[in-house]
Amino acid sequence: MNSTDMGIVGGTPGDLRLIGPGQGTYGGGLSLTKALRMSGGPLRQFLAKEFPAGAAPLREAFRAKYFPGDRRAAERRVLSPPGSLGSEAGTVGTAIDQRLRLAFTAQAPLDEATLRGIEKVLLVVSDPRTAIALASVGRDLADLAKGLVEDMSTDDRSNSMGRARDDEDLLARVLVVAAWFAVAQRAGRAFNRTPLARTAARRPDTFTLQHALDLVNHDVVHDILLQFDLAGTGPLGELRAATTREVCHGGPVFSGMPADGDLLVDGLLIDFKSASEPLKLPENDIHQLLGYLLLDTRDEYGITSVGWYLTRNATLATWSAEDFLDHLGARKPLTRLRADVLQAI
């Protein structure tokens, strides 16, 4: 998932839909992210009641364990995004999330939000010619992604994480365009404000996949590749080398709906964060990860630990599920909390 605000992309990581008996208070149609934004909503009330310690103890434990000593020095070690990134910061976050997932498992070259977004452009783009052109480009993108990921063998542990630079450059561009398509799924008509949709609208009869790939700014590609290179030399690269693709799940599904921005590796649930100030660890990021843990209500994935991978300083911060809940002040076991959250929402 990714903690970065999506900017023009308009969507957010963790598009996990809350469903329970009778579809719950939210009617089964509201994402976890949106439910967390409702300060007086049932989910926020549940979290306040069951986790009275709040975010502060976990945040302090995170800083003490992973950033001891001079905090300013730690902040200087963060890979800063280029100044030209602007509203595309969220796009970069979405793209690096998917590239990192592909290093662990190549089962899904494009994530579910992108695939649904490609289908949805016909509904959210009002001009028929533009909608048809974009849908065609989306299908071509999916074909290109599938072939490219297969050729690169991105999850092959016999090689290091990175591949030939030309291939990595092309894959980065593919994933940025994919992130734009995902907006159609996550934010509906906000998709029309993406560079992809705006450019296609100006030339619908001649717009092709190559035109879409050429839209991706060099600084965006460079930033993605820097973050990916950093991951390969740190703890995430070590985790990849120590596991097999068979124990990895990109974008695991909780309660029957997709959850974006997450990776499950042999019981460890990881949320990717590309924030430029990772030491802050906002409350919303904590609640997002907590939501994933709680909403695996059938324990389908056997989650035993949780954490974040901070892409801009190569930090993998993890806790056992029990310790994570303890830091938040939980007084009930995970199994009980999972049952109770379904009743609450």
HELIX and SHEET records of a PDB file:
HELIX    1   1 GLY A    7  VAL A    9  5                                   3    
HELIX    2   2 PRO A   21  GLN A   23  5                                   3    
HELIX    3   3 LEU A   32  ARG A   37  1                                   6    
HELIX    4   4 PRO A   42  GLU A   50  1                                   9    
HELIX    5   5 ALA A   56  TYR A   66  1                                  11    
HELIX    6   6 ARG A   71  ARG A   76  1                                   6    
HELIX    7   7 GLY A   86  GLU A   88  5                                   3    
HELIX    8   8 ALA A   89  PHE A  104  1                                  16    
HELIX    9   9 GLU A  112  VAL A  124  1                                  13    
HELIX   10  10 PRO A  128  MET A  152  1                                  25    
HELIX   11  11 ARG A  165  ALA A  187  1                                  23    
HELIX   12  12 GLY A  188  ARG A  193  5                                   6    
HELIX   13  13 PRO A  195  ARG A  202  1                                   8    
HELIX   14  14 LEU A  209  ASP A  214  1                                   6    
HELIX   15  15 HIS A  218  GLY A  232  1                                  15    
HELIX   16  16 PRO A  235  ALA A  241  1                                   7    
HELIX   17  17 ARG A  245  VAL A  247  5                                   3    
HELIX   18  18 PRO A  278  LYS A  280  5                                   3    
HELIX   19  19 GLU A  283  LEU A  294  1                                  12    
HELIX   20  20 ALA A  321  HIS A  327  1                                   7    
HELIX   21  21 LEU A  334  ALA A  344  1                                  11    
SHEET    1   A 5 CYS A 248  GLY A 250  0                                        
SHEET    2   A 5 ASP A 262  VAL A 265 -1                                        
SHEET    3   A 5 LEU A 268  LYS A 273 -1                                        
SHEET    4   A 5 SER A 305  LEU A 310  1                                        
SHEET    5   A 5 THR A 315  SER A 320 -1                                        
SHEET    1   B 2 VAL A 253  PHE A 254  0                                        
SHEET    2   B 2 MET A 257  PRO A 258 -1                                        
END                                                                             
